[in-house]
C-alpha cells in the first residue's frame, strides 16, 4: 500500500497498492484581524462624524451671535430712520443733525430685536441658562418672538417702499398686514416644530440678515424710486445705504457657504440611500449658491454690470440644478421635498417669463420671488429631511437621560435594600454576644487534646 501524504510524499507498505490522500489541514484565516480592522475603521468614521458635528455646532453658535447682532443693528437703523422725521429734524443719507430721541428709539428697537432673536435662536444650553435666571421659555413663545421679528421687518420694508404699492387697494397698510401677517404665520408654524434644529435656527438668521440689510438700505438710500429698477440699485450709492445692502448680501452668502454641510446632513442619513457623490454634489451647489450671493454684494451693478449679472444668474442656476436633480442626487429623498423643489423651479421660470417676456412686473419683483424661493427651499431641505419626530425628540433628550439616571439609581437603591434585608439578620447574629453555653462550646472547640 502506498500512503499519499500532504505534499505528495508517499510511504510504501507491503499490504496493497491502494492509494489514499490524507485530508489537508485548513489554512489559518485571520478573521480576528479583519474584524479588528473593520472595528477600527468604524471607530475612526464615528470619531470623524462626531468631530464634524461638534465643529458644525460650534460654527453655527458663533454665526448665530454674529448674525443676531447684525440684524439688530440693521433694523435699529431702519427704526431710527422711521421715527427721526417725527422730531422735526432734517433727514438725508448722511449721518448728521440727528435728534437724541430718535437715536434712543432706534437703540431701544435694536436691543429689543437682539433680545428677541437671541431667545428665539438660543441653543439648549442657552435656554437652560434662561431657566436658571427665572425666564421660562417654550417652543411656542420662541416661535412668537421669531414671527414678531419677521413681521416687523416686513412692515418696515413695505413702509420704505410705500410708493411701489400705491396701485394696490388700501395701499401700504393692506400690503403690510397681508405680507407681514402671512410671513409671521409661516415662521411661527415652522419655528415651533423646528426650533430644536440648530441648522434651521442659524439659517433663519442668515435669511433675516439679507432682508434686514436691504431694509436698512431702503431707509437710508437717496436713489428715489429704486423699486422701478432692481434691488441691486440699493448697492450703488457708495454710502451707508450701499454698505448695508452689500454687507447683508455678502454675510448671508457666506453663512450659506458655511452651513452647506449642516443643511444637507439630514439627506445624508442612510435611510435616504444617498451616495457620497450625490451629497457632495448637493453641497457643492449650495456652496456655489452662497458664493454667487456674496458676489452680488461684492460687485455692485454699477461697478461691473456683466460680472454682477453673472453672479445673479449663477445663483439662479445653482438653485435650479439641485432642485430639479434632487431625485438623482438622493434616491430616497422625501417625495414632498421633490415635489416642492419642482414647483419652486416652475414658479421661478414663470416669474422670469412674466418679467422678461411679458413685462408684467419689474426686475425687483422677480428678484424678491427668486431669492425668497431659494431661502425657503433651503429651509425646507433642512427641516423635511429630518427623521420624523427627531426634531422634537432633541428637546427631551436631557429629560430622558435624567429620568434614566433616576431609574437606575432607584434600581440600585432597591437592590441594596434587598441585600441588606437578607444579610442584616445574619450579620447581627454573628455580632451578637454569645451566651454562656455557646461560650463554653467555643472554648471546648479551641481546646487542643493532650
Beta strands, then each sheet from edge to edge (+ up, - down):
strand 1: 2-4
strand 2: 10-12
strand 3: 19-21
sheet 1: 2+ 1- 3-
end
